[in-house]
């Protein structure tokens, strides 16, 4: 159920980031949000969910889910939001913005999991070490995906 709640959350985050980038960088041009971007985000979401389901070791699947799914999707959403908002940034700026956004949402995810576990008694982790491993997987995934996506960002002259 929790994973299904993430579907609309990713879509909402895409549109919120477009507005946030335009306000943050004081851009007055018309936004160009794209349903094509939304469809790609959703396709990636479901492809990774399917791929994770084939991993027999639940611990390994969880680490891969955090390093690939969460971070990859947040970097993709950041990338598409930057394009749609018409923000003109360089690679250095993208590295820090993507890391900030992905880290923020990664921490929000862990906080949400803790609330679901405490309030609704939904078991996400057998012990606190799982949260620490999730945060490590998130951080390693962030660095990996930001390095890859930085090659697609450039400042227009």
C-alpha positions in Angstrom: 0.0 0.0 0.0 2.8 2.4 0.9 4.4 2.0 -2.5 1.2 2.8 -4.2 1.0 6.1 -2.3 4.3 7.0 -3.8 2.9 7.0 -7.4 0.8 10.2 -7.0 3.6 11.6 -4.8 6.1 11.4 -7.6 3.8 13.1 -10.0 2.9 15.9 -7.5 6.6 16.4 -6.8 7.4 16.8 -10.5 4.9 19.7 -10.8 5.9 21.2 -7.5 9.5 21.2 -8.4 8.8 23.0 -11.7 7.1 25.8 -9.8 9.8 25.8 -7.2 12.6 26.1 -9.7 10.8 29.0 -11.5 10.4 30.8 -8.2 13.9 30.0 -6.9 15.6 31.2 -10.1 13.1 34.0 -10.8 12.0 32.6 -14.2 8.9 34.3 -15.7 8.7 32.2 -18.8 5.7 29.9 -19.3 6.3 26.5 -17.8 6.4 23.5 -20.1 5.4 20.6 -17.9 5.0 17.5 -20.0 2.7 14.5 -19.5 5.5 12.7 -21.5 7.7 13.3 -18.5 5.0 12.0 -16.1 4.6 8.8 -18.2 8.4 8.2 -18.2 8.5 8.7 -14.4 5.6 6.2 -14.0 7.1 3.7 -16.4 10.4 3.8 -14.5 8.5 3.4 -11.2 6.8 0.3 -12.4 9.8 -1.2 -14.2 11.9 -0.9 -11.1 9.1 -2.3 -8.9 8.9 -5.3 -11.3 12.7 -5.7 -11.4 12.9 -5.6 -7.6 10.3 -8.3 -7.3 12.6 -10.8 -9.0 15.4 -10.4 -6.5 15.1 -13.4 -4.1 17.1 -11.8 -1.2 14.8 -9.3 0.5 17.7 -7.4 2.1 19.5 -7.0 -1.2 16.2 -6.0 -2.9 15.6 -3.3 -0.3 19.1 -1.9 -0.8 18.7 -1.8 -4.6 15.3 -0.3 -4.2 16.7 2.5 -2.2 19.8 3.2 -4.2 18.2 2.8 -7.7 14.5 3.4 -7.3 14.4 6.3 -4.9 17.5 8.1 -6.0 17.2 7.4 -9.7 13.6 8.6 -9.8 14.3 11.7 -7.8 17.2 12.7 -10.0 15.0 12.0 -13.1 12.2 14.1 -11.6 14.7 16.9 -10.8 16.1 16.7 -14.3 12.6 16.8 -16.0 11.5 19.6 -13.7 14.5 21.7 -14.6 13.8 21.2 -18.3 10.1 22.0 -17.9 10.8 25.1 -15.7 13.1 26.5 -18.4 15.8 27.1 -15.8 19.2 27.5 -17.2 21.7 25.9 -14.9 25.2 24.5 -15.2 26.4 21.1 -14.1 27.8 22.3 -10.8 24.4 23.8 -9.9 22.6 20.6 -11.0 24.8 18.4 -8.8 23.9 20.3 -5.7 20.3 20.8 -6.5 19.7 17.2 -7.4 21.6 16.0 -4.3 19.6 18.4 -2.1 16.3 17.3 -3.6 17.0 13.6 -3.6 18.4 13.7 0.0 15.4 15.7 1.2 12.9 13.3 -0.2 15.0 10.3 0.9 14.9 11.5 4.5 11.1 12.3 4.1 10.6 8.7 2.9 12.4 7.3 6.0 10.4 9.5 8.3 7.1 8.4 6.6 8.1 4.8 7.0 8.8 5.4 10.7 5.4 7.0 11.1 3.6 4.2 9.3 5.4 1.7 11.5 4.7 3.5 14.8 1.1 4.7 14.1 -0.3 2.0 11.8 1.9 -0.8 13.0 3.0 -1.6 9.4 6.4 -3.4 9.6 9.0 -1.8 7.3 12.1 -2.8 9.1 13.0 -5.5 11.6 15.4 -3.1 13.4 17.0 0.3 13.3 19.9 -0.9 11.2 17.6 -1.2 8.2 17.1 2.6 8.3 20.9 3.2 8.5 21.4 0.8 5.5 18.7 2.6 3.6 20.3 5.9 4.2 23.7 4.6 3.0 22.1 3.0 -0.1 20.3 6.3 -0.7 23.6 8.3 -0.5 25.5 5.9 -2.7 22.7 5.9 -5.2 22.6 9.7 -5.2 26.2 10.1 -6.1 26.0 7.5 -8.8 22.9 8.9 -10.6 23.9 12.5 -10.2 27.3 11.7 -11.9 25.4 10.1 -14.7 22.8 12.8 -15.2 25.3 15.6 -14.9 26.4 14.7 -18.4 23.0 15.8 -19.7 23.0 19.2 -18.1 24.7 22.2 -19.6 24.3 25.9 -19.5 23.1 27.4 -22.7 25.3 30.2 -24.0 
